Amino acid sequence: MAIKSFNVKNAYCKRVWEDLQARYADQEHFLQAAGLVLETLSPVVDTMPELEATAVLERFVEPERIIMFRVPWTDDQGKPHVNRGFRVQFNSAIGPYKGGLRFSPEVGLDVLKFLGFEQVLKNSLTTLPMGGGKGGSDFDPHGKSDGEVMRFCQSFMTELYRHIGPDTDVPAGDKGVGGREVAWMFGQYKRIRNEFTGVLTGKGLDFGGSLIRPEATGYGLIYFAECMLKAAGTDFKGKTCIISGDGNVAQYACEKVTQLGGKVITLSDSSGYILDEDGIDAEKLEFVKQFRAEHKKIDEYVKKYPKAKFFKGEKPWGVKADLAFPCATQDEIYLEDAQKMVANGVWLVAEGANMPTRAEAIEHFQKNKVMFAPGKAANAGGVAVSGLEMSQNSERLSWSFEEVDAKLKQIMTNIHDNAYATAEKYATKADYVSGANIYGFLKVARAMMAQGLV
């Protein structure tokens, strides 16, 4: 993947950007994430010479700490295997490191640094006291037995435990790490440390988890989009929506869109996408949740609902719609996809995944007046409820579904309003990319300067 040429105007931002490119030429995902941010920070950096005087940007783009370790485990036949484990503790200026653990073959420093960097800004936007981090392993849980995954999780935590804690670093789940894996890692942490603390989020409800955590990212995405629509003088009623992915984020985004009067007509996975022009209603979505839990592919949908169509090996971005929600993975919308979407009437895009839209595609959306919300703002609902789970654990409380949902909606509304107001002040009205980057950065930067050169 080629790195877009970013228009970094401020001399200080440009120097930091050029140094990053020279130092990390092989880390393309991280460079794209950093370039997108540095490109938008010029207006605020121009007015704050103290940032350069205290080397804030140089520190902001470098992780405070990167931990890498081996993870030995045995399969069901007794054969030993060794994977790599990581934790990128990116920035703790406003709180303990917070961010998910990802088990997937693509995991390496490039992907984890990009995710950790984005997490710093995302967590800042929530206004909760959380720093940013990310971790995981190149272990692939697919096709493994429960015993194999459990042994891997226990081995992974046997090393990771010494680097985390409720006031130091609080990991959560991510791709390849669900409630099952979090529970096994939590059990191993408790076994080693002999203490019951809120060291992981995404736990089961029976041992410190929070209601709404599975729904949080998808619901939060749609609450954010609802605010965008309100700012544009409209709402979800009668809007046709396309969604990629079929996991938690996509499922609960679909559920909330339907509740708000919109119609979702696509879902997808790595094999292709389904198109249901009649809309994926609550009953159909329950079927999706069922076969997804059984690890079956998206074409199961058309077997039960033959009026729908399955497009093998394709993405849903050529379908005519009003609103689009990429909820699958990074790098799923390229320039040609953005061109198709604009040509087919899409006028609002909000990211449910982390950096699913390539930089040149974002530029195309903005040039064509498509309202665009970056993941660091729009998909912050997951980490927001993780933060609420941390609060409940600290207070030894458990809030109701309605309480957590109301807090989630308020947090997403605040993120929208802060990003919108910041864009008006420093950039262009409704430029959510600039607004989110600047607002998130300023809180972290002020904390870094206040704490000295650390």
C-alpha positions in Angstrom: 0.0 0.0 0.0 1.4 3.4 -1.0 1.4 6.3 1.4 -0.6 9.3 0.2 1.3 12.6 -0.1 -0.1 14.6 2.9 -0.3 18.3 2.7 1.4 19.2 6.0 1.7 23.0 6.0 3.1 24.0 9.4 6.9 23.8 9.5 7.1 22.0 12.8 4.5 19.4 11.8 6.3 19.0 8.4 9.6 18.3 10.1 8.1 15.7 12.5 6.3 14.1 9.5 9.5 13.9 7.4 11.4 12.4 10.4 8.6 9.8 10.8 8.7 8.8 7.1 12.5 8.4 7.2 12.4 6.4 10.5 9.4 4.1 9.8 9.3 3.7 6.0 8.1 0.1 6.4 5.2 1.0 8.7 2.6 2.1 6.2 -0.5 1.8 8.4 1.2 3.8 11.1 2.4 6.4 8.7 -1.0 6.9 7.2 -2.6 7.4 10.6 0.1 9.9 11.7 0.0 11.7 8.4 -3.7 12.2 8.5 -3.4 13.7 12.0 -0.3 15.9 11.3 -2.0 17.2 8.2 -4.9 18.6 10.2 -3.0 20.0 13.2 -1.3 22.9 11.4 -4.0 25.5 12.4 -3.6 24.9 16.1 0.2 24.3 16.1 0.5 27.7 14.4 -1.0 29.4 17.4 1.0 27.4 20.1 4.8 27.8 19.8 5.1 26.2 23.2 4.4 22.8 21.5 7.7 22.9 19.6 9.6 24.3 22.6 8.6 21.3 24.6 8.9 18.7 21.8 5.3 17.7 22.2 4.8 16.4 18.6 8.0 14.3 18.7 6.8 12.7 21.9 3.2 12.4 20.7 4.0 10.3 17.7 6.3 7.9 19.6 5.0 5.2 21.9 6.1 5.6 25.5 6.9 1.9 25.6 6.7 -1.2 23.3 6.7 -4.6 24.9 7.4 -7.7 22.7 7.6 -11.2 23.9 7.3 -14.8 22.9 4.1 -16.9 23.6 4.8 -20.6 23.8 1.8 -23.0 23.8 0.9 -26.6 22.9 -1.8 -27.9 20.6 -4.1 -30.8 21.3 -1.5 -33.3 20.0 1.1 -31.9 22.4 3.1 -30.2 19.7 4.7 -26.9 20.8 4.2 -23.6 19.0 5.6 -20.1 19.5 3.9 -16.9 18.6 4.8 -13.3 19.1 3.0 -11.1 21.7 3.0 -7.3 21.9 1.8 -4.4 23.9 2.2 -0.9 22.6 1.8 1.5 25.5 1.4 4.7 23.5 0.5 7.6 25.8 -0.5 7.8 29.4 -0.8 11.6 29.8 -4.5 11.6 30.7 -4.9 8.2 32.2 -3.8 4.5 32.3 -3.2 2.9 28.9 -6.4 1.6 27.4 -7.0 -0.3 24.2 -7.8 -3.8 22.9 -5.8 -7.0 22.3 -6.0 -8.4 18.8 -5.2 -12.0 17.9 -4.8 -12.2 14.1 -2.0 -13.1 11.6 -1.6 -9.5 10.5 -0.6 -8.3 14.0 2.8 -6.7 14.1 4.3 -3.4 15.1 2.9 -1.4 12.1 -0.7 -2.4 12.7 -0.5 -2.1 16.5 1.3 1.3 16.4 -1.4 2.7 14.1 -4.1 1.3 16.3 -2.4 2.6 19.5 -1.9 6.0 18.0 -5.6 6.3 17.0 -6.6 5.0 20.4 -4.8 7.9 22.1 -7.0 10.4 20.3 -10.2 8.3 20.5 -9.9 7.9 24.3 -9.2 11.6 24.6 -12.3 12.4 22.7 -14.5 10.4 25.1 -13.3 12.9 27.9 -12.8 9.9 30.2 -9.5 9.6 31.9 -7.9 7.0 29.6 -4.6 6.9 27.8 -4.0 4.9 24.7 -2.5 1.6 23.9 -2.9 -1.6 21.8 -1.6 -5.1 21.8 -2.1 -8.7 20.7 -0.4 -11.5 18.9 0.0 -13.0 15.5 -1.8 -16.1 16.8 -4.9 -17.1 14.7 -7.7 -18.5 16.9 -9.7 -19.7 13.9 -9.8 -23.4 13.5 -8.3 -23.9 17.0 -10.1 -25.9 19.7 -11.3 -24.3 23.0 -8.4 -26.0 24.8 -5.8 -24.7 22.4 -7.1 -21.1 22.6 -7.4 -21.3 26.4 -3.8 -22.5 26.7 -2.6 -19.7 24.4 -4.5 -17.1 26.4 -3.0 -18.3 29.6 0.5 -18.3 28.2 0.0 -14.8 26.7 -1.2 -13.5 30.1 1.6 -15.2 31.9 4.0 -12.7 30.3 1.6 -9.7 29.9 0.4 -9.6 33.5 3.6 -7.9 34.7 3.0 -5.0 32.4 -0.6 -4.2 33.1 -2.9 -3.3 36.0 -6.1 -1.3 36.8 -4.1 1.9 37.3 -1.4 1.1 34.7 -2.8 -0.5 31.6 -6.3 -1.9 31.1 -6.6 -4.1 27.9 -9.8 -5.2 26.3 -10.9 -7.4 23.4 -10.6 -6.7 19.7 -10.4 -8.7 16.5 -10.0 -12.4 17.4 -10.5 -11.6 21.2 -14.0 -11.9 22.4 -15.6 -12.5 25.8 -14.3 -16.1 25.9 -10.7 -15.0 25.5 -11.0 -12.1 27.9 -12.4 -14.4 30.5 -9.5 -16.9 30.2 -6.9 -14.1 30.3 -8.7 -12.5 33.4 -8.7 -15.9 35.1 -5.0 -16.3 34.5 -4.2 -12.8 35.8 -6.3 -13.4 38.9 -4.5 -16.8 39.4 -1.0 -15.2 39.1 -1.6 -12.0 41.1 -4.1 -13.4 43.6 -6.3 -10.4 43.3 -9.6 -9.5 41.7 -9.3 -6.1 40.0 -10.7 -4.4 36.9 -7.5 -5.2 34.9 -9.5 -6.2 31.7 -12.7 -4.9 30.2 -15.2 -6.8 28.1 -15.6 -9.3 31.0 -18.6 -11.4 31.5 -21.5 -9.9 33.5 -21.0 -12.4 36.3 -17.5 -11.2 37.1 -17.4 -7.4 36.6 -18.5 -6.9 33.0 -20.8 -4.1 31.9 -24.1 -4.2 30.1 -24.1 -2.7 26.6 -20.4 -3.6 26.0 -21.2 -6.0 23.1 -23.6 -3.4 21.6 -21.4 -0.3 22.4 -19.4 0.3 19.2 -22.3 -0.3 16.9 -24.8 1.7 18.9 -22.3 4.5 19.5 -21.6 4.7 15.8 -25.2 5.2 15.0 -25.7 7.7 17.9 -22.8 9.7 16.4 -24.4 9.5 12.9 -27.7 10.6 14.4 -26.0 13.8 15.6 -24.5 14.3 12.1 -27.9 14.0 10.6 -29.4 16.3 13.1 -26.7 18.9 12.3 -27.7 18.6 8.7 -31.4 19.0 9.5 -32.6 15.5 9.1 -32.7 12.0 10.7 -32.6 8.3 9.9 -36.2 7.9 8.9 -36.5 6.7 5.3 -32.7 6.5 4.8 -31.2 3.6 3.0 -27.9 2.4 4.6 -25.1 0.1 3.5 -23.0 -1.6 6.1 -19.9 -3.8 5.7 -19.0 -6.5 8.1 -21.2 -8.9 10.0 -19.6 -9.0 13.5 -20.6 -7.2 16.6 -20.1 -3.7 15.3 -22.1 -4.3 12.1 -24.8 -6.2 13.8 -25.6 -3.6 16.4 -25.2 -0.7 14.0 -27.8 -2.5 11.8 -30.1 -3.0 14.9 -29.9 0.7 15.9 -30.4 2.0 12.4 -33.6 -0.1 12.1 -34.8 1.1 15.5 -34.4 4.7 14.4 -36.3 4.2 11.2 -33.6 3.6 8.6 -33.2 0.6 6.3 -30.0 -1.5 6.1 -29.7 -3.4 2.9 -26.1 -4.9 3.0 -23.8 -6.9 5.3 -20.6 -8.6 4.4 -17.7 -10.8 5.4 -14.4 -11.8 3.8 -16.3 -14.0 1.2 -18.5 -11.2 -0.2 -21.6 -9.3 0.6 -25.4 -9.8 0.7 -27.9 -7.3 -0.7 -31.5 -7.4 0.7 -33.5 -4.6 -0.9 -36.4 -5.2 1.5 -34.2 -4.4 4.4 -32.5 -6.4 7.1 -35.1 -6.1 9.9 -34.9 -7.4 13.5 -36.0 -10.9 12.6 -33.4 -11.3 9.8 -30.7 -9.8 12.0 -31.4 -12.4 14.6 -30.7 -15.0 12.0 -27.4 -13.3 11.1 -26.4 -13.3 14.8 -27.2 -17.0 14.9 -25.2 -18.2 12.0 -22.4 -15.7 12.8 -22.1 -17.3 16.3 -21.7 -20.7 14.5 -18.8 -19.2 12.4 -20.7 -19.6 9.1 -20.3 -17.3 6.1 -22.6 -14.5 5.0 -24.1 -16.5 2.1 -26.1 -18.4 4.7 -28.4 -15.4 4.6 -29.6 -16.0 1.0 -30.3 -19.7 1.8 -33.0 -18.6 4.2 -34.0 -15.4 2.4 -33.8 -16.2 -1.3 -35.0 -12.8 -2.5 -31.7 -11.4 -1.3 -28.6 -11.7 -3.4 -25.0 -12.7 -2.6 -22.0 -11.1 -4.4 -19.0 -13.4 -4.0 -15.7 -11.7 -3.4 -17.1 -8.2 -3.7 -17.6 -5.2 -1.3 -20.9 -3.4 -1.0 -19.7 0.1 -2.0 -21.3 0.0 -5.5 -24.8 -0.2 -4.0 -27.1 2.8 -4.3 -27.7 4.2 -0.8 -27.8 7.4 1.3 -25.5 6.5 4.2 -22.6 4.1 4.5 -21.0 2.5 7.6 -17.8 0.6 7.0 -17.6 -1.8 10.0 -15.3 -4.6 8.9 -11.6 -3.8 9.1 -8.9 -1.4 8.0 -8.3 -0.5 4.4 -11.7 -1.5 3.0 -12.6 1.7 1.1 -10.1 2.7 -1.6 -10.4 5.7 -4.0 -12.3 3.6 -6.6 -14.8 2.5 -3.9 -15.3 6.1 -2.8 -15.9 7.1 -6.4 -18.6 4.4 -6.7 -20.2 5.5 -3.5 -20.4 9.2 -4.5 -21.7 8.1 -8.0 -24.4 6.0 -6.3 -25.7 8.8 -4.0 -24.0 8.2 -0.7 -23.7 11.5 1.2 -22.7 10.4 4.7 -20.0 8.0 5.7 -19.2 7.1 9.3 -16.5 4.6 10.2 -17.4 1.8 12.5 -14.0 0.1 12.0 -10.5 1.5 12.7 -9.2 3.4 9.6 -11.3 1.4 7.0 -11.1 4.4 4.6 -7.8 5.1 2.7 -6.6 8.7 2.9 -7.2 9.4 -0.9 -10.8 8.1 -0.4 -11.4 10.5 2.5 -10.1 13.3 0.3 -12.5 12.3 -2.5 -15.4 12.3 0.0 -14.5 15.7 1.3 -14.1 17.2 -2.2 -17.6 15.9 -3.1 -19.3 17.3 0.1 -19.8 13.9 1.6 -20.2 14.1 5.4 -17.4 12.0 6.8 -16.7 10.9 10.4 -13.4 9.2 11.2 -13.4 6.1 13.4 -11.5 7.8 16.3 -14.7 9.8 16.8 -17.5 7.6 15.4 -16.5 4.3 16.8 -15.4 5.5 20.2 -18.5 3.9 21.8 -16.7 0.6 22.5 -13.9 2.2 24.5 -16.4 4.6 26.1 -18.3 1.7 27.7 -15.0 0.0 28.5 -14.3 3.2 30.5 -17.7 2.9 32.2 -16.9 -0.7 33.0 -13.6 0.5 34.7 -15.7 3.0 36.7 -18.2 0.3 37.8 -15.3 -2.0 38.8 -13.6 0.7 40.8 -16.8 1.5 42.7 -17.9 -2.1 43.0 -21.2 -1.2 41.2 -23.2 -2.6 38.3 -25.4 -0.1 36.3 -28.5 -1.0 34.4 -28.8 -1.4 30.6 -30.7 1.9 30.5 -28.1 3.7 32.6 -25.2 2.6 30.5 -27.0 3.3 27.2 -27.9 6.8 28.4 -24.3 7.5 29.3 -23.1 6.1 26.0 -25.4 8.3 24.0 -24.4 11.3 26.0 -20.7 10.6 25.4 -21.2 10.1 21.7 -23.2 13.4 21.5 -20.4 15.2 23.4 -17.8 13.8 21.0 -19.8 14.9 18.0 -20.5 18.4 19.4 -16.8 18.9 20.5 -15.5 17.8 17.1 -18.1 19.9 15.3 -17.3 23.1 17.3 -13.5 22.5 17.0 -13.8 22.2 13.2 -15.7 25.5 13.1 -13.0 27.2 15.1 -9.9 25.8 13.4 -10.9 24.3 10.0 -14.2 24.1 8.0 -17.7 23.6 9.3 -18.6 19.9 9.6 -15.0 18.8 8.9 -15.1 16.0 11.5 -11.7 14.7 10.6 -9.9 18.0 11.6 -12.3 18.6 14.5 -11.7 15.2 16.0 -8.0 15.2 15.5 -7.5 18.7 17.0 -9.9 18.3 19.9 -8.4 14.9 20.9 -4.8 16.2 20.5 -5.2 19.4 22.5 -6.3 17.6 25.7 -3.4 15.2 25.5 -0.9 17.9 24.5 -1.9 20.2 27.4 -1.5 17.3 29.8 1.9 16.4 28.4 3.2 20.0 28.7 1.9 20.2 32.3 3.7 17.0 33.3 7.1 18.1 31.9 9.5 16.4 29.6 8.6 12.8 30.3 
